[in-house]
């Protein structure tokens, strides 16, 4: 009886499994995979929502000026983005961090075109394998996954960054802001027998790819950086560094109707420097005019005039201390004359002798 009962129970279980709908069976088998996918999507959503300092730029602003800058990472102001050159524990520079995010597929990179303009369209996305082969960066591929060893990441050769920033006036909040919108690492590649550190002028700049800043801001907000040689505490992130505009970069291009870069019409170095200063002054003047602050027509001329006037007044004061002037001697003589007059007025007045009377004679007795 027990054996028969066991056989009946087994047959009933089999019949119930076969009677289960196909859709329900597939749902139960794929339940684990859907849970994993949902958790990964939640993680990416959390990373994209963690925006501590940066805010997106509205599209309907009333005024905006787009400027392209060239950041030299060997300068002190931009050094936090370059050091350490080689990864040291958890510490790494900006290019190494962005390169790893791109190779692992966590962020998208876009091709650098010949005109230098960035395009974040789907058709302009950069392929990881093609880009590594184009710039001759060694990689390993296994099971369709591409990895680049740490020693083959060209972090030491990326000593420049192209950056696009937008200065705009938001009429809704009545604020004037400057925001970084795109980054482009530049590979400074020299000849086979030349060193970039010895002679940076012989290196050829090779822009790698464009990255939209909003796509990496969530990751940069978790990347600590030491922004000072005096204070070695890493109390700042790379996102804070860009948000507070701590970088220094020369202007090489602006968005204009002709699509020209500064090198097209500034033929000499002096003309290039003067044009860069003019564009910087335009931004300062616009910001001051928003708040109705008086701005001189030419700040450089007024500064030079003020410095010359200060030098002249200081020289005049030193001459007056060393040698008394004619005015001081005149003042001394006038003071002496006034003191004499006051003494004469204080003295007792003697009666005047008349014309007919004889003068008085005082006789003094002599002792015998």
C-alpha positions as CSV (number, residue, x, y, z in Angstrom):
1,X,0.0,0.0,0.0
2,X,2.7,2.4,0.8
3,X,4.4,1.7,-2.5
4,X,1.2,2.3,-4.4
5,X,0.6,5.5,-2.5
6,X,4.1,6.8,-3.3
7,X,3.6,6.0,-7.1
8,X,0.3,7.9,-7.1
9,X,1.9,10.9,-5.5
10,X,4.7,10.9,-8.0
11,X,2.4,10.7,-10.9
12,X,0.3,13.6,-9.6
13,X,3.4,15.8,-9.3
14,X,4.4,15.0,-12.9
15,X,1.0,15.8,-14.2
16,X,0.9,19.1,-12.3
17,X,4.3,20.1,-13.8
18,X,3.2,19.3,-17.3
19,X,-0.1,21.1,-16.9
20,X,1.7,24.4,-15.9
21,X,1.5,27.0,-18.7
22,X,4.7,27.6,-20.7
23,X,4.7,31.4,-20.0
24,X,4.6,30.8,-16.3
25,X,7.5,28.3,-16.5
26,X,9.6,30.8,-18.5
27,X,8.8,33.5,-16.0
28,X,9.9,31.5,-13.1
29,X,13.2,30.4,-14.8
30,X,14.0,34.0,-15.9
31,X,13.1,35.5,-12.5
32,X,16.7,35.5,-11.3
33,X,18.0,37.2,-14.4
34,X,15.4,39.9,-14.3
35,X,16.2,40.6,-10.7
36,X,19.9,41.0,-11.6
37,X,19.1,43.3,-14.5
38,X,16.7,45.5,-12.4
39,X,19.4,45.8,-9.6
40,X,22.0,46.9,-12.2
41,X,19.6,49.4,-13.7
42,X,18.9,50.8,-10.2
43,X,22.7,51.2,-9.6
44,X,23.1,53.1,-12.8
45,X,20.1,55.3,-12.0
46,X,21.5,56.1,-8.5
47,X,24.9,57.0,-10.0
48,X,23.3,59.3,-12.6
49,X,21.2,61.0,-9.9
50,X,24.0,61.7,-7.5
51,X,24.7,65.3,-8.5
52,X,26.1,67.1,-5.4
53,X,27.2,70.5,-6.9
54,X,26.7,70.7,-10.7
55,X,23.4,71.7,-12.2
56,X,22.3,71.3,-15.8
57,X,22.2,74.3,-18.1
58,X,18.7,75.3,-19.3
59,X,18.1,75.2,-23.0
60,X,16.0,78.4,-23.1
61,X,18.6,80.9,-21.7
62,X,18.6,84.4,-23.1
63,X,22.3,84.7,-23.5
64,X,25.2,82.1,-23.9
65,X,28.8,82.2,-25.0
66,X,30.6,78.9,-25.9
67,X,34.3,78.9,-25.5
68,X,36.9,76.2,-26.1
69,X,40.0,76.2,-23.9
70,X,43.3,74.3,-24.0
71,X,44.3,73.0,-20.5
72,X,48.0,72.4,-20.0
73,X,48.1,69.8,-17.3
74,X,51.8,70.5,-16.4
75,X,50.8,73.9,-14.9
76,X,50.3,74.2,-11.2
77,X,46.6,75.1,-11.5
78,X,45.8,72.0,-13.6
79,X,48.2,69.6,-11.9
80,X,45.4,67.9,-9.8
81,X,44.1,66.5,-13.1
82,X,47.5,65.0,-14.1
83,X,49.1,63.6,-11.0
84,X,49.7,60.8,-10.1
85,X,50.9,60.0,-13.6
86,X,50.8,56.2,-12.9
87,X,48.0,54.7,-10.8
88,X,49.1,54.5,-7.2
89,X,46.7,52.3,-5.2
90,X,43.3,54.0,-5.4
91,X,44.8,57.2,-6.7
92,X,44.7,57.9,-10.4
93,X,44.6,60.9,-12.7
94,X,41.7,62.1,-14.7
95,X,42.5,60.5,-18.1
96,X,43.1,57.0,-16.5
97,X,39.7,57.2,-14.8
98,X,37.9,58.3,-18.0
99,X,39.7,55.8,-20.1
100,X,38.7,52.9,-17.8
101,X,35.1,54.1,-17.8
102,X,35.1,54.2,-21.6
103,X,36.8,50.8,-22.2
104,X,34.4,49.1,-19.6
105,X,31.4,50.6,-21.5
106,X,30.1,52.6,-18.5
107,X,30.2,55.9,-20.4
108,X,30.0,56.8,-24.1
109,X,32.8,58.6,-26.0
110,X,32.4,60.4,-29.3
111,X,34.8,60.8,-32.2
112,X,36.9,63.9,-32.6
113,X,36.2,65.3,-36.1
114,X,38.6,67.3,-38.3
115,X,36.8,70.6,-37.6
116,X,37.2,70.2,-33.9
117,X,33.5,70.5,-33.2
118,X,31.9,67.9,-30.9
119,X,28.8,65.9,-31.9
120,X,27.0,63.8,-29.4
121,X,24.8,62.0,-31.9
122,X,24.3,58.2,-32.0
123,X,26.2,57.9,-35.3
124,X,29.3,59.6,-33.9
125,X,29.8,57.2,-31.0
126,X,33.4,55.9,-30.8
127,X,34.0,52.2,-31.0
128,X,36.4,51.0,-28.3
129,X,38.3,48.5,-30.5
130,X,38.7,50.8,-33.4
131,X,39.9,53.7,-31.3
132,X,42.5,51.5,-29.6
133,X,43.8,50.3,-32.9
134,X,43.8,53.8,-34.4
135,X,46.1,55.1,-31.6
136,X,48.1,51.9,-31.3
137,X,47.1,51.2,-27.7
138,X,47.7,47.6,-26.7
139,X,44.7,45.6,-25.5
140,X,43.6,42.1,-24.7
141,X,40.3,40.5,-25.8
142,X,38.7,37.4,-24.3
143,X,35.1,36.3,-24.7
144,X,34.3,39.6,-26.4
145,X,35.5,41.6,-23.5
146,X,38.3,44.1,-24.1
147,X,40.8,45.0,-21.3
148,X,43.9,47.3,-21.4
149,X,46.7,46.6,-18.8
150,X,47.6,49.5,-16.5
151,X,51.1,49.7,-17.9
152,X,49.7,50.3,-21.5
153,X,47.4,53.1,-20.6
154,X,49.1,56.3,-22.1
155,X,48.4,58.4,-19.0
156,X,51.8,60.0,-19.0
157,X,51.5,61.2,-22.6
158,X,48.1,62.9,-22.1
159,X,49.4,66.2,-20.9
160,X,46.6,68.3,-22.4
161,X,42.8,68.5,-22.4
162,X,40.5,70.4,-24.7
163,X,37.5,71.7,-22.9
164,X,34.3,73.4,-23.9
165,X,32.7,75.7,-21.4
166,X,29.5,77.7,-21.6
167,X,29.0,81.1,-19.9
168,X,25.3,81.9,-19.7
169,X,22.7,84.1,-18.0
170,X,19.7,82.2,-16.6
171,X,16.8,84.6,-16.6
172,X,14.7,82.4,-14.3
173,X,17.1,82.5,-11.4
174,X,18.8,85.8,-12.5
175,X,22.3,84.2,-12.2
176,X,25.4,84.3,-14.4
177,X,27.2,81.0,-14.5
178,X,30.1,79.2,-16.3
179,X,29.7,75.5,-16.8
180,X,32.0,72.8,-18.4
181,X,30.0,70.9,-21.1
182,X,32.6,68.7,-22.8
183,X,36.1,67.2,-22.3
184,X,38.6,65.9,-24.8
185,X,41.9,64.2,-23.7
186,X,44.8,65.0,-26.1
187,X,47.6,62.5,-26.6
188,X,51.0,64.4,-27.0
189,X,52.9,62.0,-29.1
190,X,56.6,62.7,-30.0
191,X,58.9,61.0,-32.4
192,X,60.4,57.6,-31.8
193,X,63.7,59.0,-30.5
194,X,62.4,62.1,-28.7
195,X,61.1,62.6,-25.2
196,X,58.0,64.7,-24.5
197,X,59.4,65.8,-21.1
198,X,62.6,67.2,-22.6
199,X,61.0,69.1,-25.5
200,X,57.2,69.5,-25.4
201,X,57.2,71.7,-28.5
202,X,58.2,68.7,-30.8
203,X,55.2,66.6,-29.7
204,X,52.2,66.3,-32.0
205,X,48.8,66.8,-30.4
206,X,46.3,63.9,-31.2
207,X,42.8,64.4,-29.7
208,X,41.4,61.1,-28.7
209,X,37.6,61.5,-28.2
210,X,35.0,63.9,-26.8
211,X,33.1,63.1,-23.6
212,X,29.9,64.9,-22.5
213,X,30.5,66.3,-19.0
214,X,26.9,65.5,-17.8
215,X,27.6,61.8,-18.6
216,X,30.6,61.6,-16.3
217,X,29.7,64.2,-13.6
218,X,28.2,61.5,-11.4
219,X,31.5,59.6,-11.5
220,X,33.7,62.7,-11.1
221,X,31.8,63.6,-7.9
222,X,33.1,60.4,-6.3
223,X,36.8,61.0,-7.4
224,X,38.7,62.8,-4.7
225,X,41.6,65.1,-5.6
226,X,44.3,67.0,-3.8
227,X,44.0,70.6,-5.1
228,X,46.8,72.3,-3.1
229,X,50.5,71.7,-2.3
230,X,50.0,73.5,1.0
231,X,47.0,71.5,2.2
232,X,47.4,67.8,1.5
233,X,43.9,66.8,2.5
234,X,41.8,65.5,-0.4
235,X,38.7,67.6,0.5
236,X,37.7,68.2,-3.0
237,X,36.4,66.1,-5.9
238,X,37.1,66.5,-9.6
239,X,33.5,67.7,-10.1
240,X,34.0,70.4,-7.5
241,X,37.2,71.4,-9.3
242,X,35.4,72.0,-12.5
243,X,32.3,73.5,-11.0
244,X,34.3,76.1,-9.1
245,X,36.3,76.9,-12.2
246,X,39.7,76.1,-10.6
247,X,41.3,75.4,-13.9
248,X,43.4,77.7,-16.2
249,X,43.3,77.4,-19.9
250,X,44.0,79.5,-23.0
251,X,41.2,80.2,-25.4
252,X,41.8,78.7,-28.8
253,X,38.3,78.8,-30.3
254,X,34.8,80.3,-29.9
255,X,31.5,79.5,-31.5
256,X,31.1,82.1,-34.2
257,X,29.2,82.5,-37.5
258,X,32.3,81.8,-39.6
259,X,33.4,78.8,-37.6
260,X,37.0,80.1,-37.3
261,X,39.5,79.4,-34.7
262,X,41.8,82.1,-33.3
263,X,44.8,80.9,-35.3
264,X,42.9,81.7,-38.5
265,X,43.0,85.4,-38.0
266,X,45.6,86.0,-35.3
267,X,48.7,85.4,-37.3
268,X,51.3,86.3,-34.6
269,X,51.8,85.3,-30.9
270,X,51.2,88.9,-29.8
271,X,47.9,89.1,-31.8
272,X,46.8,85.7,-30.3
273,X,47.4,86.9,-26.8
274,X,45.6,90.2,-27.4
275,X,42.6,88.4,-28.9
276,X,42.5,86.0,-25.9
277,X,42.5,89.0,-23.5
278,X,39.8,90.7,-25.5
279,X,37.5,87.7,-25.3
280,X,38.1,87.3,-21.6
281,X,37.4,91.0,-21.1
282,X,34.2,90.7,-23.0
283,X,32.9,88.1,-20.6
284,X,33.9,90.2,-17.6
285,X,32.2,93.3,-19.0
286,X,29.0,91.4,-19.7
287,X,28.9,90.0,-16.2
288,X,29.5,93.5,-14.7
289,X,26.9,95.1,-17.0
290,X,24.2,92.7,-15.8
291,X,24.5,94.2,-12.3
292,X,25.0,97.8,-13.7
293,X,28.5,98.1,-12.5
294,X,30.7,100.7,-14.2
295,X,33.4,99.2,-16.3
296,X,36.1,101.4,-17.8
297,X,36.5,101.3,-21.6
298,X,40.1,100.1,-21.4
299,X,41.1,98.6,-18.1
300,X,44.7,98.2,-19.1
301,X,45.2,101.9,-19.9
302,X,43.6,103.0,-16.7
303,X,45.7,100.6,-14.6
304,X,48.9,101.9,-16.2
305,X,47.8,105.5,-15.7
306,X,47.1,104.9,-12.0
307,X,50.4,103.2,-11.5
308,X,52.3,106.1,-13.2
309,X,50.4,108.7,-11.1
310,X,51.2,106.7,-7.9
311,X,54.9,106.6,-8.8
312,X,55.0,110.4,-9.6
313,X,53.3,111.3,-6.2
314,X,55.8,109.0,-4.3
315,X,58.8,110.6,-6.0
316,X,57.4,114.1,-5.3
317,X,57.0,113.2,-1.6
318,X,60.5,111.9,-1.3
319,X,61.9,115.1,-2.9
320,X,60.0,117.2,-0.5
321,X,61.4,115.3,2.5
322,X,65.0,115.5,1.2
323,X,65.1,119.1,0.1
324,X,62.8,121.9,1.3
325,X,60.9,123.6,-1.4
326,X,60.5,127.4,-2.1
327,X,57.0,127.2,-0.7
328,X,58.2,126.0,2.6
329,X,60.8,128.8,2.9
330,X,58.1,131.4,2.1
331,X,56.0,129.9,4.8
332,X,58.8,130.2,7.3
333,X,59.5,133.9,6.5
334,X,55.9,134.7,6.7
335,X,55.7,133.0,10.1
336,X,58.7,135.0,11.3
337,X,57.2,138.4,10.1
338,X,53.9,137.6,11.9
339,X,55.7,136.8,15.1
340,X,57.6,140.1,15.0
341,X,54.3,142.0,14.5
342,X,52.7,140.3,17.4
343,X,55.7,141.2,19.7
344,X,55.6,144.8,18.6
345,X,51.9,145.0,19.4
346,X,52.4,143.5,22.9
347,X,55.2,146.0,23.8
348,X,54.1,149.2,25.8
349,X,53.6,152.3,23.7
350,X,55.7,155.5,24.6
351,X,54.1,158.9,24.3
352,X,55.3,160.9,21.2
353,X,57.3,164.1,21.9
354,X,55.8,167.4,20.6
355,X,57.7,169.6,18.2
356,X,58.1,172.7,20.5
357,X,59.1,171.0,23.7
358,X,62.7,170.0,24.5
359,X,63.6,166.5,24.9
360,X,63.7,165.1,28.4
361,X,67.2,164.4,29.8
362,X,67.7,162.0,32.7
363,X,70.5,163.0,35.0
364,X,72.2,160.4,37.1
365,X,74.0,161.4,40.2
366,X,77.5,160.3,40.6
367,X,78.9,159.1,43.8
368,X,81.9,161.0,45.2
